[in-house]
Amino acid sequence: MTAIEHFDPQSVPAVRVDHHLPPVPQGRLTAQALRDHFAQPPPWTPEIVRELRLPGRQPAEAAVLVPLVMRESQLTLILTERGRHLSSHSGQIAFPGGRKDAGDPDLVHTALREAQEEIGLHGSFVEVLGTLPTYITGTAFVITPVVALVQPGFCLHPNPAEVADVFEVPLDHLMNPAHHHHHEALLAGAQRQYLSMPWTDAQQRRRFIWGATAGMLRNLYRFLSV
């Protein structure tokens, strides 16, 4: 394992929190408002498109699903906790998704296939809204985030070979920059910056959302803020 795999992102204090930025208005965080926003996207610029690349990695196409569940009171985001036995990114919070297979006709298909394989989310419950700009990780994955609405009534079956847990986070929590923490750390011989969006659930379990997942959510915040 590399030094970055042993790194504990929660051990690094935040250098700042974006209390000064406004949250996305509640009126934009509804299913219909998101449909309208993706149908006619305004001009905007993603804030984070590339992490500092680690040496010795070849680029690979990948896609993740950003699944927003239409709960009665609000939209929530399905996230996974990667298994701690995995050789890379173990225990991290992630979107369902993965590498594009040769048989995938496009990256939307990749995201939907991976979501079904990882957590058992059937495509019949999913309404794809659109995609966000690609996000390039330090491990050279070129990720296309596929944003979708999810109709309640699904039954998830997480794959124990990949997923330790599946949970939902209120979208309005993630779209409020008062919960966006900036960190800096020396990793693999270079100074790196990363975001985190901590969330504590009703059982007082703290979920530390950081890295690429937080970066893509920050871009969703920028998109919905214009």
C-alpha positions as CSV (number, residue, x, y, z in Angstrom):
1,M,0.0,0.0,0.0
2,T,1.2,3.5,-0.7
3,A,1.6,6.3,1.8
4,I,-1.6,7.9,0.6
5,E,-3.5,4.7,1.3
6,H,-2.4,4.9,5.0
7,F,-3.4,8.6,5.2
8,D,-6.1,9.5,7.6
9,P,-7.9,12.6,6.1
10,Q,-9.8,13.2,9.3
11,S,-6.6,13.8,11.2
12,V,-5.9,17.1,9.3
13,P,-7.7,20.2,10.7
14,A,-9.6,22.3,8.2
15,V,-7.8,25.5,7.2
16,R,-11.1,27.2,6.4
17,V,-14.9,26.5,6.1
18,D,-17.0,28.3,3.5
19,H,-19.5,30.0,5.8
20,H,-19.4,33.1,3.6
21,L,-21.0,31.3,0.6
22,P,-24.8,31.0,0.3
23,P,-26.5,27.6,0.2
24,V,-28.4,26.5,-2.8
25,P,-32.0,27.9,-2.4
26,Q,-34.4,25.2,-1.3
27,G,-36.6,25.9,-4.3
28,R,-33.8,24.5,-6.5
29,L,-33.5,21.3,-4.5
30,T,-36.7,19.7,-5.7
31,A,-37.1,17.0,-8.3
32,Q,-38.8,19.3,-10.9
33,A,-36.3,22.1,-10.3
34,L,-33.4,19.7,-11.0
35,R,-35.1,18.4,-14.1
36,D,-35.5,22.0,-15.4
37,H,-31.9,22.9,-14.5
38,F,-30.4,20.0,-16.4
39,A,-32.8,20.4,-19.3
40,Q,-31.7,24.0,-19.9
41,P,-28.3,24.3,-18.1
42,P,-27.0,27.8,-17.5
43,P,-23.4,28.8,-18.4
44,W,-21.2,27.8,-15.5
45,T,-17.7,26.7,-14.7
46,P,-16.8,23.7,-12.5
47,E,-14.5,24.6,-9.5
48,I,-12.5,21.4,-9.3
49,V,-11.6,19.4,-12.4
50,R,-8.3,17.7,-11.6
51,E,-6.4,16.5,-8.5
52,L,-2.6,16.4,-8.3
53,R,-1.7,13.2,-10.1
54,L,0.2,10.4,-8.5
55,P,3.1,9.0,-10.4
56,G,2.9,5.8,-12.4
57,R,-0.8,5.8,-13.2
58,Q,-2.3,5.5,-16.6
59,P,-5.6,7.4,-17.3
60,A,-8.8,5.3,-17.3
61,E,-12.4,6.2,-18.1
62,A,-15.0,5.8,-15.3
63,A,-18.4,6.9,-14.3
64,V,-20.3,7.3,-11.0
65,L,-24.0,7.6,-10.3
66,V,-25.1,10.6,-8.2
67,P,-28.5,9.1,-7.1
68,L,-30.9,11.5,-5.6
69,V,-33.8,9.8,-3.9
70,M,-37.2,11.6,-4.0
71,R,-38.2,11.2,-0.4
72,E,-41.4,12.9,0.8
73,S,-39.8,15.7,2.7
74,Q,-36.6,16.2,0.7
75,L,-34.1,14.8,-1.8
76,T,-31.4,12.6,-0.3
77,L,-28.2,11.3,-1.8
78,I,-27.2,7.6,-1.8
79,L,-23.6,7.1,-0.9
80,T,-21.5,4.0,-0.1
81,E,-18.7,3.2,2.3
82,R,-16.1,1.1,0.5
83,G,-15.1,-2.2,2.2
84,R,-12.1,-1.9,4.5
85,H,-10.5,-5.0,3.0
86,L,-10.1,-3.4,-0.4
87,S,-6.6,-2.7,-1.6
88,S,-7.4,0.9,-2.6
89,H,-9.5,3.7,-1.1
90,S,-10.7,1.3,1.6
91,G,-13.3,2.7,4.0
92,Q,-13.8,5.8,2.0
93,I,-17.2,7.3,1.2
94,A,-18.0,7.1,-2.5
95,F,-20.7,7.2,-5.2
96,P,-21.6,3.9,-6.7
97,G,-19.6,3.6,-9.9
98,G,-16.4,2.3,-11.5
99,R,-14.3,1.8,-14.6
100,K,-15.9,1.7,-18.1
101,D,-16.1,-1.8,-19.5
102,A,-15.4,-2.5,-23.1
103,G,-19.1,-3.6,-23.6
104,D,-20.5,-0.4,-22.2
105,P,-22.1,1.7,-25.0
106,D,-21.5,5.0,-23.0
107,L,-20.6,6.3,-19.6
108,V,-24.3,6.7,-18.5
109,H,-24.6,2.9,-19.0
110,T,-21.4,2.4,-17.0
111,A,-22.8,4.4,-14.1
112,L,-26.1,2.5,-14.1
113,R,-24.4,-0.9,-14.5
114,E,-22.0,-0.2,-11.7
115,A,-24.8,1.0,-9.4
116,Q,-26.7,-2.2,-10.0
117,E,-23.6,-4.4,-9.5
118,E,-22.4,-2.5,-6.4
119,I,-25.6,-1.8,-4.4
120,G,-28.4,-3.5,-6.3
121,L,-30.1,-0.3,-7.5
122,H,-32.2,-1.4,-10.5
123,G,-32.4,1.0,-13.4
124,S,-36.2,0.9,-13.5
125,F,-36.1,3.2,-10.4
126,V,-33.7,5.6,-12.0
127,E,-34.3,8.8,-14.1
128,V,-31.1,10.2,-15.5
129,L,-31.0,14.0,-15.6
130,G,-27.6,14.6,-17.1
131,T,-23.9,14.6,-16.5
132,L,-21.4,17.0,-14.8
133,P,-18.0,17.8,-16.3
134,T,-15.4,15.1,-15.9
135,Y,-13.3,14.9,-12.7
136,I,-9.8,13.6,-12.9
137,T,-8.5,11.9,-9.7
138,G,-5.0,11.7,-8.5
139,T,-5.1,8.0,-9.4
140,A,-5.8,9.1,-13.1
141,F,-9.5,8.0,-13.3
142,V,-11.3,10.3,-15.6
143,I,-14.8,10.2,-14.0
144,T,-18.1,11.3,-15.5
145,P,-20.7,12.0,-12.7
146,V,-24.2,11.0,-13.9
147,V,-26.9,12.8,-11.9
148,A,-30.2,11.0,-11.5
149,L,-33.4,11.0,-9.6
150,V,-34.4,7.8,-7.9
151,Q,-38.0,6.8,-7.2
152,P,-38.6,5.4,-3.7
153,G,-39.6,1.7,-3.4
154,F,-36.2,0.2,-4.4
155,C,-34.5,-2.5,-2.4
156,L,-30.8,-2.4,-2.2
157,H,-28.5,-5.4,-2.1
158,P,-24.9,-4.1,-1.5
159,N,-22.2,-6.3,-2.9
160,P,-20.1,-7.4,0.2
161,A,-17.0,-7.7,-2.0
162,E,-17.0,-4.0,-2.6
163,V,-19.4,-2.2,-0.2
164,A,-19.4,-2.1,3.6
165,D,-22.4,0.2,4.0
166,V,-25.0,2.2,2.1
167,F,-26.6,5.3,3.5
168,E,-28.4,8.5,2.5
169,V,-27.5,12.2,3.2
170,P,-29.9,15.1,2.8
171,L,-29.0,17.0,-0.3
172,D,-29.5,20.4,1.3
173,H,-26.8,19.5,3.8
174,L,-24.3,18.9,1.0
175,M,-25.4,22.0,-1.0
176,N,-24.7,24.3,2.0
177,P,-21.1,25.5,1.9
178,A,-21.1,26.0,5.7
179,H,-20.4,22.3,5.7
180,H,-17.6,22.5,3.1
181,H,-14.2,22.2,4.8
182,H,-10.9,22.9,3.1
183,H,-7.8,20.9,4.1
184,E,-4.1,20.9,3.1
185,A,-1.7,18.0,3.7
186,L,1.7,16.8,2.5
187,L,1.1,13.6,0.6
188,A,3.4,11.6,-1.6
189,G,5.9,14.4,-1.4
190,A,3.6,17.1,-2.6
191,Q,1.3,19.6,-0.9
192,R,-2.3,18.7,-1.7
193,Q,-5.6,20.3,-1.0
194,Y,-8.9,18.5,-0.5
195,L,-12.5,19.1,0.5
196,S,-14.5,17.4,3.2
197,M,-18.2,17.5,3.9
198,P,-18.7,15.8,7.3
199,W,-22.2,14.6,8.2
200,T,-23.6,13.0,11.4
201,D,-26.6,10.8,11.0
202,A,-29.5,10.3,13.4
203,Q,-27.6,7.5,15.2
204,Q,-24.7,9.9,15.7
205,R,-22.5,8.1,13.3
206,R,-20.1,10.5,11.6
207,R,-19.6,10.1,7.9
208,F,-16.5,11.8,6.5
209,I,-17.2,12.6,2.9
210,W,-13.9,13.9,1.3
211,G,-11.6,13.8,-1.7
212,A,-13.1,13.1,-5.2
213,T,-16.6,12.5,-3.8
214,A,-16.6,15.9,-2.1
215,G,-15.0,17.5,-5.2
216,M,-17.7,16.3,-7.5
217,L,-20.4,17.5,-5.0
218,R,-18.7,20.9,-4.9
219,N,-19.1,21.1,-8.7
220,L,-22.8,20.1,-8.3
221,Y,-23.1,23.0,-5.8
222,R,-21.6,25.4,-8.3
223,F,-23.9,24.1,-11.0
224,L,-27.1,24.5,-8.9
225,S,-26.0,27.9,-7.6
226,V,-26.2,29.6,-11.0
